[in-house]
């Protein structure tokens, strides 16, 4: 592909819109140019005003962070006083109360079931067996014997091999 120079004057011109004379077209183009120049000027003025505003804020000790903080506080306040926020807060509060009541009921039911289970014959039998084993283990340790086979051993009884898993 080769570069071909383009004449911007010719490329920018388009055939007149139907219904417009060449004089009207020229007048509209002149007005367009004038408006575009005004836009450029306004942008330059706005940039200068923004710089001046920044300088004034700096001299007054106002920082961008302070302004942002103030805007966020104002926005948060606006959210809190909105109807949507109030309705959501009320709904979540009611949901929390209902959830709390439900969990309390579940906790009471579990507590009651555990109490019933603890009073059952099976649990009493299990508790007695655990108590017996504990008293044997703790009782033997208090007497100075740990009732565990030692590696030195007495030599008269060989240690049995544990059953494979």
Rosetta constraint file for C-alpha pairs under 8 A:
AtomPair CA 6 CA 11 HARMONIC 7.35 0.50
AtomPair CA 7 CA 11 HARMONIC 6.16 0.50
AtomPair CA 8 CA 12 HARMONIC 5.74 0.50
AtomPair CA 9 CA 13 HARMONIC 6.53 0.50
AtomPair CA 16 CA 20 HARMONIC 6.39 0.50
AtomPair CA 16 CA 21 HARMONIC 7.25 0.50
AtomPair CA 16 CA 22 HARMONIC 6.87 0.50
AtomPair CA 16 CA 25 HARMONIC 6.71 0.50
AtomPair CA 20 CA 24 HARMONIC 5.92 0.50
AtomPair CA 20 CA 25 HARMONIC 6.29 0.50
AtomPair CA 21 CA 25 HARMONIC 6.20 0.50
AtomPair CA 22 CA 26 HARMONIC 6.12 0.50
AtomPair CA 23 CA 27 HARMONIC 6.15 0.50
AtomPair CA 24 CA 28 HARMONIC 6.17 0.50
AtomPair CA 25 CA 29 HARMONIC 6.16 0.50
AtomPair CA 26 CA 30 HARMONIC 6.10 0.50
AtomPair CA 27 CA 31 HARMONIC 6.23 0.50
AtomPair CA 28 CA 32 HARMONIC 6.08 0.50
AtomPair CA 29 CA 33 HARMONIC 6.17 0.50
AtomPair CA 30 CA 34 HARMONIC 6.21 0.50
AtomPair CA 31 CA 35 HARMONIC 6.17 0.50
AtomPair CA 32 CA 36 HARMONIC 6.16 0.50
AtomPair CA 33 CA 37 HARMONIC 6.21 0.50
AtomPair CA 34 CA 38 HARMONIC 6.25 0.50
AtomPair CA 35 CA 39 HARMONIC 6.21 0.50
AtomPair CA 36 CA 40 HARMONIC 6.40 0.50
AtomPair CA 37 CA 41 HARMONIC 6.24 0.50
AtomPair CA 38 CA 42 HARMONIC 6.02 0.50
AtomPair CA 39 CA 43 HARMONIC 6.14 0.50
AtomPair CA 40 CA 44 HARMONIC 6.33 0.50
AtomPair CA 41 CA 45 HARMONIC 6.21 0.50
AtomPair CA 42 CA 46 HARMONIC 5.97 0.50
AtomPair CA 43 CA 47 HARMONIC 6.13 0.50
AtomPair CA 44 CA 48 HARMONIC 6.25 0.50
AtomPair CA 45 CA 49 HARMONIC 6.13 0.50
AtomPair CA 46 CA 50 HARMONIC 6.09 0.50
AtomPair CA 47 CA 51 HARMONIC 6.23 0.50
AtomPair CA 48 CA 52 HARMONIC 6.18 0.50
AtomPair CA 49 CA 53 HARMONIC 6.02 0.50
AtomPair CA 50 CA 54 HARMONIC 6.12 0.50
AtomPair CA 51 CA 55 HARMONIC 6.21 0.50
AtomPair CA 52 CA 56 HARMONIC 6.23 0.50
AtomPair CA 53 CA 57 HARMONIC 6.21 0.50
AtomPair CA 54 CA 58 HARMONIC 6.09 0.50
AtomPair CA 55 CA 59 HARMONIC 6.18 0.50
AtomPair CA 56 CA 60 HARMONIC 6.16 0.50
AtomPair CA 57 CA 61 HARMONIC 6.08 0.50
AtomPair CA 57 CA 62 HARMONIC 4.93 0.50
AtomPair CA 57 CA 63 HARMONIC 6.84 0.50
AtomPair CA 58 CA 62 HARMONIC 5.77 0.50
AtomPair CA 58 CA 63 HARMONIC 6.66 0.50
AtomPair CA 62 CA 66 HARMONIC 6.51 0.50
AtomPair CA 62 CA 67 HARMONIC 7.39 0.50
AtomPair CA 63 CA 67 HARMONIC 6.44 0.50
AtomPair CA 64 CA 68 HARMONIC 6.14 0.50
AtomPair CA 65 CA 69 HARMONIC 6.03 0.50
AtomPair CA 66 CA 70 HARMONIC 6.15 0.50
AtomPair CA 67 CA 71 HARMONIC 6.12 0.50
AtomPair CA 68 CA 72 HARMONIC 6.11 0.50
AtomPair CA 69 CA 73 HARMONIC 6.17 0.50
AtomPair CA 70 CA 74 HARMONIC 6.17 0.50
AtomPair CA 71 CA 75 HARMONIC 6.05 0.50
AtomPair CA 72 CA 76 HARMONIC 5.98 0.50
AtomPair CA 73 CA 77 HARMONIC 6.15 0.50
AtomPair CA 74 CA 78 HARMONIC 6.20 0.50
AtomPair CA 75 CA 79 HARMONIC 6.22 0.50
AtomPair CA 76 CA 80 HARMONIC 6.21 0.50
AtomPair CA 77 CA 81 HARMONIC 6.36 0.50
AtomPair CA 78 CA 82 HARMONIC 6.28 0.50
AtomPair CA 79 CA 85 HARMONIC 6.40 0.50
AtomPair CA 80 CA 85 HARMONIC 5.81 0.50
AtomPair CA 80 CA 86 HARMONIC 7.00 0.50
AtomPair CA 81 CA 85 HARMONIC 7.03 0.50
AtomPair CA 81 CA 86 HARMONIC 7.03 0.50
AtomPair CA 82 CA 86 HARMONIC 6.44 0.50
AtomPair CA 83 CA 87 HARMONIC 6.10 0.50
AtomPair CA 84 CA 88 HARMONIC 6.09 0.50
AtomPair CA 85 CA 89 HARMONIC 5.99 0.50
AtomPair CA 86 CA 90 HARMONIC 6.12 0.50
AtomPair CA 87 CA 91 HARMONIC 6.11 0.50
AtomPair CA 88 CA 92 HARMONIC 6.07 0.50
AtomPair CA 89 CA 93 HARMONIC 6.07 0.50
AtomPair CA 90 CA 94 HARMONIC 6.26 0.50
AtomPair CA 91 CA 95 HARMONIC 6.16 0.50
AtomPair CA 92 CA 96 HARMONIC 6.03 0.50
AtomPair CA 93 CA 97 HARMONIC 6.28 0.50
AtomPair CA 94 CA 98 HARMONIC 6.22 0.50
AtomPair CA 95 CA 99 HARMONIC 6.02 0.50
AtomPair CA 96 CA 100 HARMONIC 6.02 0.50
AtomPair CA 97 CA 101 HARMONIC 6.20 0.50
AtomPair CA 98 CA 102 HARMONIC 6.13 0.50
AtomPair CA 99 CA 103 HARMONIC 6.10 0.50
AtomPair CA 100 CA 104 HARMONIC 6.09 0.50
AtomPair CA 101 CA 105 HARMONIC 6.23 0.50
AtomPair CA 102 CA 106 HARMONIC 6.21 0.50
AtomPair CA 103 CA 107 HARMONIC 5.98 0.50
AtomPair CA 104 CA 108 HARMONIC 6.15 0.50
AtomPair CA 105 CA 109 HARMONIC 6.19 0.50
AtomPair CA 106 CA 110 HARMONIC 6.15 0.50
AtomPair CA 107 CA 111 HARMONIC 6.05 0.50
AtomPair CA 108 CA 112 HARMONIC 6.07 0.50
AtomPair CA 109 CA 113 HARMONIC 6.14 0.50
AtomPair CA 110 CA 114 HARMONIC 6.10 0.50
AtomPair CA 111 CA 115 HARMONIC 6.15 0.50
AtomPair CA 112 CA 116 HARMONIC 6.17 0.50
AtomPair CA 113 CA 117 HARMONIC 6.04 0.50
AtomPair CA 114 CA 118 HARMONIC 6.03 0.50
AtomPair CA 115 CA 119 HARMONIC 6.36 0.50
AtomPair CA 116 CA 120 HARMONIC 6.42 0.50
AtomPair CA 117 CA 123 HARMONIC 6.67 0.50
AtomPair CA 118 CA 123 HARMONIC 5.63 0.50
AtomPair CA 118 CA 124 HARMONIC 6.99 0.50
AtomPair CA 119 CA 123 HARMONIC 6.91 0.50
AtomPair CA 119 CA 124 HARMONIC 6.83 0.50
AtomPair CA 120 CA 124 HARMONIC 6.32 0.50
AtomPair CA 121 CA 125 HARMONIC 6.13 0.50
AtomPair CA 122 CA 126 HARMONIC 6.22 0.50
AtomPair CA 123 CA 127 HARMONIC 5.94 0.50
AtomPair CA 124 CA 128 HARMONIC 6.10 0.50
AtomPair CA 125 CA 129 HARMONIC 6.33 0.50
AtomPair CA 126 CA 130 HARMONIC 6.22 0.50
AtomPair CA 127 CA 131 HARMONIC 6.06 0.50
AtomPair CA 128 CA 132 HARMONIC 6.13 0.50
AtomPair CA 129 CA 133 HARMONIC 6.21 0.50
AtomPair CA 130 CA 134 HARMONIC 6.03 0.50
AtomPair CA 131 CA 135 HARMONIC 6.08 0.50
AtomPair CA 132 CA 136 HARMONIC 6.26 0.50
AtomPair CA 133 CA 137 HARMONIC 6.23 0.50
AtomPair CA 134 CA 138 HARMONIC 5.83 0.50
AtomPair CA 134 CA 139 HARMONIC 7.93 0.50
AtomPair CA 135 CA 139 HARMONIC 5.36 0.50
AtomPair CA 136 CA 140 HARMONIC 5.99 0.50
AtomPair CA 137 CA 141 HARMONIC 6.31 0.50
AtomPair CA 137 CA 146 HARMONIC 7.64 0.50
AtomPair CA 137 CA 147 HARMONIC 7.97 0.50
AtomPair CA 138 CA 142 HARMONIC 6.18 0.50
AtomPair CA 139 CA 143 HARMONIC 6.53 0.50
AtomPair CA 140 CA 144 HARMONIC 6.63 0.50
AtomPair CA 140 CA 145 HARMONIC 5.44 0.50
AtomPair CA 140 CA 146 HARMONIC 6.11 0.50
AtomPair CA 140 CA 147 HARMONIC 6.89 0.50
AtomPair CA 141 CA 145 HARMONIC 5.14 0.50
AtomPair CA 141 CA 146 HARMONIC 5.03 0.50
AtomPair CA 141 CA 147 HARMONIC 7.78 0.50
AtomPair CA 149 CA 153 HARMONIC 6.86 0.50
